[in-house]
Amino acid sequence: MMKITLFALATLALVCAVPQDQPAAAGAAPVAIVKQDSEVNINGYNFDFETSDGTARQEQGEYKNDTDQQGLAVKGSYKYVAPDGQHISVTFVADKNGYQPTQHLFNEPAPGAAQP
Ligand SMILES: *[C@@H]1O[C@H](CO)[C@@H](O)[C@H](O)[C@H]1NC(C)=O
């Protein structure tokens, strides 16, 4: 009887020691989609979205079929906060000349800003 009781207690201790499913890291708020739009048609598309962690992206593509270009001509931009706290922002064109980032902004976080 004593052995059975000890076995039962040991088993209970093991079960209690198994980590339970944890929510996201303490203090880290879940990231929400705060804006999302898209439209696709025969001549092109556009979309944009924004999330609560400072990420955003928008893009427009136009199908071209003329003497200058046959294919998509795309314009867009995106931004996000890097793991080191820098705010990254890029504007680009992507067309017959390839992907061309036209503006980069890499801003250091403000002094004293909380690091992730
Ligand atoms: C592009 O334009 C050419 C010339 O008008 C036409 O022959 C061709 O079918 C067009 N291509 C598409 C995918 O619309």
The ligand as a Tripos MOL2 file, in Angstrom:
@<TRIPOS>MOLECULE
LIG
   14    14     1     0     0
SMALL
NO_CHARGES

@<TRIPOS>ATOM
      1 C1          0.0600   43.2030  -75.4290 C.3       1 LIG1
      2 O1         -0.0810   44.0300  -76.5660 O.3       1 LIG1
      3 C2          0.1160   43.3440  -77.7970 C.3       1 LIG1
      4 C3          0.0650   44.3670  -78.9270 C.3       1 LIG1
      5 O2         -1.1280   45.0980  -78.8780 O.3       1 LIG1
      6 C4         -0.9490   42.2420  -77.9630 C.3       1 LIG1
      7 O3         -0.7440   41.5480  -79.1720 O.3       1 LIG1
      8 C5         -0.8490   41.3020  -76.7900 C.3       1 LIG1
      9 O4         -1.8720   40.3410  -76.8440 O.3       1 LIG1
     10 C6         -0.9320   42.0490  -75.4600 C.3       1 LIG1
     11 N1         -0.6760   41.1380  -74.3760 N.am      1 LIG1
     12 C7         -1.5140   40.9880  -73.3590 C.2       1 LIG1
     13 C8         -1.1230   39.9460  -72.3410 C.3       1 LIG1
     14 O5         -2.5070   41.6790  -73.2120 O.2       1 LIG1
@<TRIPOS>BOND
     1     1     2 1
     2     1    10 1
     3     2     3 1
     4     3     4 1
     5     3     6 1
     6     4     5 1
     7     6     7 1
     8     6     8 1
     9     8     9 1
    10     8    10 1
    11    10    11 1
    12    11    12 1
    13    12    13 1
    14    12    14 2
@<TRIPOS>SUBSTRUCTURE
     1 LIG1         1 GROUP 0 **** ****
